[in-house]
Amino acid sequence: MEPKTFTTHHLVKSQDVNHHGTLYAGRAADWFVEAGYISAASLTSPENTVCHEIHGMKFTRPVHGGEVVRIDAKVVYTGRSRMVAFVRLQAGENIVVEGFLTLVHVDLEGKSQPHGIEITPTSEEDEEFYRRAQELK
């Protein structure tokens, strides 16, 4: 299966900003995890998908109230039960945050279970994400 990108947008409103008037990191983390979760849960099911770890969520510039943030997420690597999503937040043409999120496929008791999904990179960018995700532990 080739990686499929899920895209969503958020308007940065007054309740999303910190005391500097820029996007609060906690709100960005919420959106980051939500987008990665949706990309993984779309391959299995929401009740069988849990977040395990955020890897390298790094801001490159502030986002001000009133800006629109675009969030792209896609599962770029799978193991036996884990799925690794690459998530990128952009404001306009500027990348604001990017990183990886590891999710795990579980049964209804929360025990990890094989998901049977295999991701095949189809572009140079996806091959790079696959390689980087494979190195995450």
GILIN-V8950 format. One record per residue. OMEGA is omega in degrees with one decimal (NA if undefined). NEAR is the number of other ideal C-beta (glycine too) atoms within 12 Angstrom. Layout:
omega=OMEGA near=NEAR
omega=OMEGA near=NEAR
//
This chain:
omega=177.7 near=21
omega=179.7 near=18
omega=178.6 near=34
omega=-178.3 near=23
omega=173.3 near=27
omega=-176.8 near=26
omega=173.3 near=19
omega=179.7 near=24
omega=174.3 near=18
omega=169.1 near=28
omega=178.7 near=21
omega=-176.3 near=29
omega=-176.6 near=18
omega=179.4 near=16
omega=-179.3 near=14
omega=-173.5 near=26
omega=178.1 near=24
omega=-177.9 near=20
omega=175.3 near=8
omega=-178.1 near=12
omega=178.5 near=17
omega=-176.9 near=24
omega=177.6 near=36
omega=-177.4 near=24
omega=178.8 near=23
omega=177.8 near=15
omega=177.9 near=27
omega=178.4 near=38
omega=177.4 near=25
omega=179.9 near=25
omega=179.7 near=35
omega=-178.4 near=39
omega=179.9 near=34
omega=-178.9 near=28
omega=177.9 near=41
omega=178.4 near=46
omega=-179.4 near=34
omega=-179.1 near=32
omega=179.7 near=40
omega=-177.9 near=44
omega=178.6 near=30
omega=179.2 near=25
omega=-179.6 near=33
omega=175.1 near=30
omega=-177.8 near=19
omega=-177.1 near=19
omega=179.5 near=14
omega=-176.8 near=28
omega=176.0 near=36
omega=177.1 near=30
omega=179.3 near=31
omega=-175.4 near=27
omega=170.6 near=22
omega=-179.9 near=28
omega=167.6 near=29
omega=175.3 near=22
omega=-172.2 near=28
omega=177.5 near=20
omega=176.7 near=24
omega=175.5 near=18
omega=178.4 near=21
omega=174.7 near=23
omega=-176.0 near=36
omega=174.7 near=24
omega=-179.3 near=24
omega=177.3 near=18
omega=175.4 near=27
omega=179.6 near=23
omega=174.6 near=39
omega=-179.3 near=29
omega=176.5 near=41
omega=178.9 near=31
omega=175.3 near=39
omega=174.3 near=39
omega=-175.3 near=44
omega=-178.9 near=46
omega=174.1 near=36
omega=171.3 near=32
omega=-179.7 near=25
omega=179.9 near=15
omega=-177.8 near=26
omega=175.5 near=36
omega=179.3 near=46
omega=179.2 near=41
omega=170.3 near=49
omega=-177.5 near=42
omega=178.9 near=48
omega=173.4 near=37
omega=178.0 near=43
omega=170.4 near=27
omega=-172.4 near=29
omega=178.5 near=16
omega=-175.2 near=10
omega=173.1 near=20
omega=-176.5 near=21
omega=-178.3 near=34
omega=168.9 near=38
omega=-179.3 near=34
omega=-177.0 near=34
omega=179.2 near=40
omega=175.9 near=43
omega=177.4 near=36
omega=-177.8 near=44
omega=175.4 near=30
omega=-176.0 near=33
omega=172.0 near=26
omega=-175.4 near=18
omega=174.7 near=13
omega=177.6 near=10
omega=179.5 near=15
omega=-178.3 near=13
omega=-177.7 near=22
omega=175.6 near=22
omega=179.7 near=19
omega=177.5 near=27
omega=-177.9 near=16
omega=176.0 near=32
omega=179.5 near=18
omega=177.0 near=31
omega=179.0 near=17
omega=-177.9 near=25
omega=178.2 near=17
omega=177.2 near=15
omega=179.2 near=10
omega=179.4 near=19
omega=176.3 near=24
omega=177.5 near=19
omega=177.3 near=17
omega=178.8 near=33
omega=-179.5 near=30
omega=179.7 near=18
omega=179.5 near=21
omega=-179.6 near=35
omega=-178.8 near=20
omega=-179.5 near=15
omega=178.0 near=26
omega=NA near=12
//
